[in-house]
Amino acid sequence: MNIYRPQGASGKLPVVVWPFSGGFRWGCASTWDFTKFVQRSVQIGQPVMVVAPNYRLNVFGFLCGPDSPLQDLNAGILDHFFAMDFISDNLVVLGGDKSKITVWGQSYGATMLEMEMLYLNKGDLKPSAGILDSCTGPMKTTTTISECTPRTWINLLSLTNCNTAPDKLACLRSIPEQALFNVTLKLATILPGDAFPVIIDARSRFDQRPSVKIRSGNFTALPIIMGRMAQDGSVFAASQRTVTPVAEQEDPVTNKFLATTQLNNLTWSDDFFAELDAWYHYPLNDTTFEGPFKTGLPLFDRLSLIFTDAYFSSHMKLLMTENSRKGKNTYGYFFNEPVPSGGAARELGVYHGTNLVYVFGNANSTEYDVFAQTYQDMYINFINSRNSGVEIWTKYTPSSRKLLQIQKSHIGMIDDDIRQAQVDWFNTPAVQEVFQK
């Protein structure tokens, strides 16, 4: 693990634990440098320290198959739970405040925090607060062994020549680590992005899908900040920017592409696709099209909306509503400032991960220094006080669903009603049961 602590700081400091992102298939604790963030905390008189632990990934951390030992399910998540206990046990040495541990993650790193809210056992260390940036919800991150076996497990056995072995797990364990890692790289070219999701099994601590537990209130509520990018889903549709079907082919092309992004789409019926198409059907080059920024690529815009709503907006609305219902400070945001310069990436709008450029002080433009510091200060204040530190940033509640729009030219409250009907449709239990594979 990597540890950042301001030099010369005395006393017990609030602690940030950062589980890295990368779809549970790649990434590491050193992906982002927290030096500037910690320095900023010192500058404003609210010093914090950061601990970024590693955890196992892909087949090493999220092996899914009928021969997977029950106690080893989601080993990568169990690694993080263990890291939390280790950090807590050693905070006296590290100089951290055990009463102020904030887990902050982005994308699948935020999903890791959600796993703590949902699946920690009684007696496990629970964080005292959390920050969830662009959390990929259950639509993208959960499956069952039966759902992932036809693709992940079967392809893994085929690539390792373990498909005919009498003891397939023993065969996999006999493969040298580097060779098995190379196989996971090949898997990445065969399987969709969620090839290594959280595995749900009623016999384990991961007993129910996240959406079910959240809706029933069966989770540990925390003071949280949670938000998303204006076009969080655009990167997942980026490969379709050059696909320009004629108008009558938009629905089938959309549906075919969506089906390839899921580990298991066997429950996707014609009726389901008809509903989806009706919610997101826009005529070719319609001037009222509600795409990210009217790129002139209706298929790309359409898919960007679907991914944004399914993976981010709907889950964010559900978790924040139920978390606030349990009486915890809940603050939501809508990040709407693109990267200062991005070349071709500009076509993706305010895409997944854009906010990290600013919060880690990497905008590399004096024009954006004040904006970046303002954004950093929001998080630093929350880590220290559990409040937003922004006078106008009101709490998100079931009766007042409002978000702080974070944009260089405007920071202010807006209603959480962007494509409200579509977002609510994705949050219905029937749709979640079909889509969260």
C-alpha positions in Angstrom: 0.0 0.0 0.0 1.0 3.6 -0.6 0.8 6.1 2.3 0.8 9.9 2.0 1.2 11.9 5.2 2.1 15.6 5.3 5.6 16.2 6.6 5.7 17.7 10.0 2.0 17.3 10.7 1.3 16.4 14.3 -1.6 14.7 16.1 -4.1 12.2 14.6 -5.1 13.1 11.1 -8.3 12.2 9.3 -7.6 9.2 7.0 -8.6 8.7 3.4 -8.5 5.1 2.1 -8.4 4.9 -1.7 -9.4 1.6 -3.4 -8.3 2.1 -7.0 -10.5 1.6 -10.0 -10.1 -0.4 -13.2 -13.1 -2.7 -13.6 -11.6 -5.3 -11.2 -9.5 -6.4 -14.2 -6.5 -3.9 -14.0 -5.2 -1.0 -12.0 -3.0 -0.5 -8.9 -2.7 1.7 -5.8 -0.2 4.1 -7.5 -2.4 5.0 -10.5 -3.0 8.4 -8.9 -0.6 10.6 -7.0 -2.2 12.2 -3.9 0.7 14.6 -3.2 -1.1 17.8 -4.4 -4.3 16.8 -2.7 -2.6 16.3 0.6 -0.6 19.5 0.1 -3.8 21.4 -0.5 -5.3 20.0 2.8 -2.3 21.5 4.7 -2.7 24.8 2.9 -6.2 25.3 4.1 -5.5 24.1 7.6 -7.3 20.8 7.4 -4.5 18.2 6.9 -5.4 14.7 5.9 -3.5 11.5 5.2 -4.1 9.0 2.4 -3.7 5.2 2.4 -4.0 3.5 -1.0 -4.0 -0.4 -0.6 -3.8 -2.9 -3.5 -6.1 -5.9 -3.9 -6.2 -8.9 -6.2 -7.8 -8.5 -9.7 -9.2 -10.5 -12.6 -8.9 -14.3 -12.2 -6.8 -13.9 -9.1 -9.4 -11.8 -7.3 -12.7 -12.5 -9.0 -12.6 -16.0 -10.3 -16.1 -17.1 -11.3 -17.0 -20.7 -12.0 -18.8 -23.8 -10.6 -15.5 -25.0 -9.0 -14.8 -21.8 -7.2 -14.5 -22.4 -3.4 -17.3 -20.5 -1.7 -14.9 -18.9 0.8 -12.8 -17.5 -2.1 -15.6 -15.7 -3.8 -14.7 -12.0 -4.5 -11.2 -12.5 -3.0 -10.3 -9.0 -4.2 -13.1 -7.5 -2.1 -12.0 -9.6 0.9 -8.5 -8.2 0.3 -9.9 -4.7 0.7 -11.8 -5.7 3.9 -8.6 -7.1 5.3 -6.7 -3.9 4.3 -9.2 -1.8 6.2 -8.6 -3.9 9.4 -4.9 -3.7 8.9 -5.0 0.1 8.5 -7.2 0.4 11.6 -4.9 -1.8 13.7 -1.9 0.3 12.7 -3.3 3.8 12.8 -1.4 4.6 16.0 1.9 4.1 14.1 0.6 5.8 11.0 -0.7 8.8 12.9 -4.3 8.6 11.8 -7.6 9.2 13.5 -9.6 5.9 13.8 -12.9 7.9 14.2 -12.4 9.7 10.9 -11.8 7.0 8.2 -13.2 8.1 4.8 -13.2 5.6 2.0 -13.1 7.4 -1.3 -13.3 5.7 -4.6 -14.0 6.4 -8.3 -15.8 4.0 -10.7 -15.0 0.4 -9.4 -13.1 2.0 -6.5 -16.5 3.5 -5.5 -18.0 0.1 -6.0 -15.5 -1.2 -3.4 -16.8 1.3 -0.9 -20.4 0.2 -1.7 -19.4 -3.4 -1.0 -18.4 -2.3 2.5 -21.8 -0.6 3.0 -23.5 -3.8 1.9 -21.5 -6.8 2.9 -19.3 -6.2 5.9 -19.9 -8.7 8.7 -20.8 -7.7 12.2 -17.6 -6.7 14.0 -15.7 -5.7 10.8 -14.3 -2.2 10.7 -16.8 0.1 9.0 -15.6 3.5 7.5 -17.1 6.6 9.1 -17.8 8.2 5.8 -17.5 7.8 2.1 -17.1 9.5 -1.3 -18.4 7.8 -4.4 -17.3 9.3 -7.7 -19.1 7.8 -10.7 -20.0 4.6 -8.9 -20.8 1.8 -11.3 -23.9 0.3 -9.8 -25.3 -3.2 -9.9 -26.3 -2.9 -13.5 -22.6 -3.4 -14.3 -20.9 -5.1 -11.4 -22.9 -8.1 -10.1 -23.5 -11.6 -11.4 -24.0 -15.1 -10.2 -21.9 -18.2 -10.9 -24.4 -19.6 -13.3 -24.5 -16.3 -15.2 -20.8 -15.9 -15.6 -19.9 -19.5 -16.2 -20.8 -19.7 -19.9 -18.4 -17.0 -20.9 -15.8 -16.3 -18.2 -15.2 -19.8 -16.8 -15.5 -21.6 -20.1 -13.1 -19.2 -21.9 -10.6 -19.4 -19.1 -10.5 -23.2 -19.2 -10.1 -23.2 -22.9 -7.2 -20.7 -22.9 -5.4 -22.6 -20.2 -6.1 -26.1 -21.7 -7.8 -27.0 -18.4 -11.2 -27.7 -20.0 -10.6 -31.5 -20.1 -8.8 -31.8 -16.7 -10.7 -33.9 -14.1 -10.0 -31.3 -11.4 -10.2 -28.0 -13.3 -9.4 -25.8 -10.3 -6.3 -27.8 -9.5 -5.2 -27.5 -13.1 -5.6 -23.7 -12.9 -3.6 -23.6 -9.7 -0.8 -25.4 -11.3 -0.3 -22.7 -14.0 2.6 -20.3 -13.2 1.4 -16.9 -12.1 2.8 -15.0 -15.1 1.3 -17.5 -17.6 -2.1 -17.1 -15.9 -1.8 -13.3 -16.0 -1.1 -13.5 -19.7 -4.3 -15.5 -20.1 -6.2 -12.7 -18.4 -4.9 -10.3 -21.0 -6.3 -12.6 -23.7 -9.6 -12.7 -21.9 -9.8 -9.0 -22.1 -10.0 -9.2 -25.8 -12.8 -11.8 -25.7 -15.1 -10.7 -22.9 -16.9 -7.5 -22.2 -15.7 -4.9 -19.7 -17.5 -6.4 -16.8 -15.8 -9.8 -17.2 -14.8 -9.9 -13.5 -17.8 -8.7 -11.6 -18.9 -9.1 -8.0 -20.3 -12.7 -7.6 -23.5 -13.1 -5.7 -24.2 -16.4 -3.9 -26.9 -16.9 -1.2 -24.5 -19.2 0.7 -21.9 -16.5 1.2 -21.7 -13.0 2.8 -22.5 -11.7 -0.7 -25.9 -13.1 -0.4 -28.1 -10.7 -2.4 -27.8 -8.3 -5.3 -26.9 -4.8 -4.3 -30.1 -3.3 -5.7 -32.2 -5.7 -3.5 -30.3 -4.9 -0.3 -30.4 -1.2 -0.9 -34.1 -1.1 -1.7 -34.8 -3.1 1.4 -32.6 -0.9 3.6 -30.4 -3.8 4.5 -27.1 -1.9 4.4 -24.8 0.3 6.5 -25.7 3.9 5.8 -22.8 6.5 6.0 -22.3 10.2 5.5 -21.5 10.3 1.8 -20.8 12.5 -1.2 -21.9 10.8 -4.4 -21.9 12.1 -7.9 -21.4 11.5 -11.6 -20.1 13.1 -14.7 -22.4 14.8 -17.2 -21.5 12.1 -19.8 -20.3 9.3 -17.6 -21.5 6.7 -20.1 -19.8 8.1 -23.2 -16.5 6.1 -22.9 -18.5 2.9 -23.0 -20.0 3.9 -26.3 -16.9 5.4 -27.8 -16.3 2.5 -30.2 -19.6 3.3 -31.9 -18.7 6.8 -32.9 -17.9 5.7 -36.4 -21.1 3.6 -36.7 -23.8 5.5 -38.6 -26.7 3.2 -39.4 -29.7 4.4 -41.4 -32.7 5.4 -39.3 -34.6 2.2 -39.5 -31.5 0.2 -38.3 -30.8 2.3 -35.2 -32.8 0.1 -32.9 -31.4 -3.3 -34.0 -27.8 -1.9 -34.1 -28.3 -0.4 -30.6 -29.7 -3.6 -29.2 -27.0 -5.8 -30.7 -24.2 -3.6 -29.3 -25.8 -3.5 -25.8 -26.1 -7.3 -25.8 -22.4 -7.7 -26.4 -21.5 -5.6 -23.3 -23.1 -8.0 -20.9 -21.8 -11.3 -19.5 -25.2 -12.8 -19.7 -28.0 -11.4 -21.9 -30.2 -14.5 -22.1 -33.0 -12.7 -20.1 -33.1 -9.8 -22.6 -36.4 -10.5 -24.4 -37.9 -8.8 -27.4 -40.3 -7.1 -25.0 -37.4 -5.7 -23.0 -35.6 -4.3 -26.1 -38.9 -2.8 -27.2 -39.3 -0.9 -23.9 -35.6 0.2 -24.0 -35.9 1.4 -27.6 -39.1 3.3 -26.7 -37.4 5.2 -23.9 -34.3 6.1 -26.0 -35.7 6.4 -29.5 -34.8 9.7 -31.1 -35.2 10.4 -34.9 -32.1 10.7 -36.9 -30.5 14.1 -36.3 -33.5 15.3 -34.3 -32.7 18.8 -33.1 -34.4 18.0 -29.7 -32.1 15.0 -29.2 -31.0 14.9 -25.6 -27.6 13.5 -26.3 -24.4 14.7 -24.5 -23.8 17.6 -26.9 -25.5 16.8 -30.1 -22.5 15.3 -31.8 -24.3 14.5 -35.0 -23.7 10.8 -34.2 -27.2 9.7 -33.0 -26.2 6.1 -32.2 -23.2 7.2 -30.1 -25.3 9.9 -28.3 -28.1 7.4 -27.7 -25.8 4.7 -26.3 -24.0 7.3 -24.1 -27.3 8.2 -22.6 -28.3 4.6 -22.0 -25.0 3.8 -20.3 -25.0 7.0 -18.2 -28.5 6.2 -16.9 -28.2 2.5 -16.5 -24.7 2.4 -14.8 -24.6 5.7 -13.0 -27.7 8.0 -12.7 -30.2 5.3 -11.7 -27.9 3.7 -9.1 -26.8 7.0 -7.7 -30.5 8.1 -7.2 -31.4 4.8 -5.5 -28.5 4.7 -3.1 -28.6 8.4 -2.2 -32.3 8.2 -1.6 -32.1 5.2 0.7 -29.0 6.3 2.4 -30.6 9.7 3.3 -33.7 7.9 4.4 -31.6 6.3 7.1 -30.7 9.7 8.5 -27.1 10.1 7.2 -25.8 13.3 5.6 -26.0 12.7 1.9 -24.7 15.1 -0.7 -25.0 14.6 -4.4 -23.2 16.4 -7.3 -23.3 16.7 -11.1 -19.9 17.4 -12.5 -20.1 19.3 -15.8 -16.7 20.7 -16.5 -14.7 19.1 -19.4 -10.9 18.6 -19.3 -9.1 21.8 -20.1 -7.7 20.3 -23.3 -8.4 16.9 -24.5 -8.1 16.7 -28.3 -10.2 13.9 -29.5 -11.3 13.1 -26.0 -13.4 16.3 -26.2 -15.8 14.4 -28.3 -16.7 12.3 -25.2 -17.8 15.4 -23.3 -17.4 15.4 -19.5 -16.5 11.7 -19.6 -15.9 9.1 -16.9 -13.0 10.2 -14.7 -12.9 13.8 -15.8 -13.3 15.1 -12.2 -10.1 13.3 -11.1 -8.0 15.6 -13.3 -9.1 18.5 -11.1 -9.3 17.0 -7.7 -5.8 15.6 -8.0 -4.5 19.0 -9.2 -3.5 17.8 -12.7 -5.4 20.4 -14.9 -2.0 22.0 -15.7 -3.6 25.3 -16.5 -3.5 28.4 -14.3 -6.9 29.3 -15.7 -8.4 26.4 -13.7 -6.4 26.6 -10.5 -9.1 28.4 -8.5 -11.8 26.0 -9.8 -9.6 22.9 -9.0 -8.8 24.2 -5.5 -12.5 24.9 -4.8 -13.3 21.4 -5.8 -10.5 19.9 -3.7 -11.7 22.0 -0.7 -15.2 20.5 -0.9 -13.8 17.0 -0.4 -11.2 18.0 2.2 -13.8 19.7 4.3 -16.1 16.7 4.1 -13.3 14.3 5.1 -12.7 16.5 8.2 -16.2 17.4 9.2 -18.7 15.1 7.4 -20.4 18.3 6.1 -20.1 19.7 2.6 -18.4 22.9 3.6 -20.4 24.7 0.8 -23.2 26.8 2.2 -25.5 26.3 -0.8 -24.9 22.5 -1.0 -28.0 21.2 0.6 -28.5 17.6 1.6 -30.1 15.1 -0.8 -33.3 13.7 0.7 -36.3 11.7 -0.7 -38.4 14.9 -0.6 -35.7 17.2 -2.0 -33.5 15.5 -4.6 -31.1 18.2 -5.5 -27.5 18.0 -6.8 -24.6 20.5 -6.7 -23.6 21.3 -10.3 -19.9 21.6 -10.3 -18.8 23.7 -13.3 -16.1 26.4 -13.6 -18.7 29.0 -14.7 -21.4 28.0 -12.3 -21.5 26.1 -9.0 -25.1 25.9 -7.8 -27.9 23.5 -7.0 -30.0 21.8 -9.6 -32.9 19.3 -9.5 -31.9 15.6 -9.9 -34.4 15.2 -12.8 -32.3 14.7 -15.8 -34.1 12.0 -17.9 -36.1 11.3 -14.7 -38.5 8.9 -16.4 -35.8 6.8 -18.0 -33.7 6.7 -14.7 -36.8 5.6 -12.7 -37.5 2.9 -15.3 -34.0 1.5 -14.8 -34.6 1.5 -11.1 -37.7 -0.7 -11.3 -37.0 -4.2 -9.9 -38.2 -5.9 -13.1 -35.7 -4.0 -15.3 -32.8 -4.5 -12.8 -33.4 -8.2 -12.7 -33.0 -8.3 -16.4 -30.2 -5.9 -16.8 -27.9 -6.4 -13.9 -26.0 -9.4 -15.2 
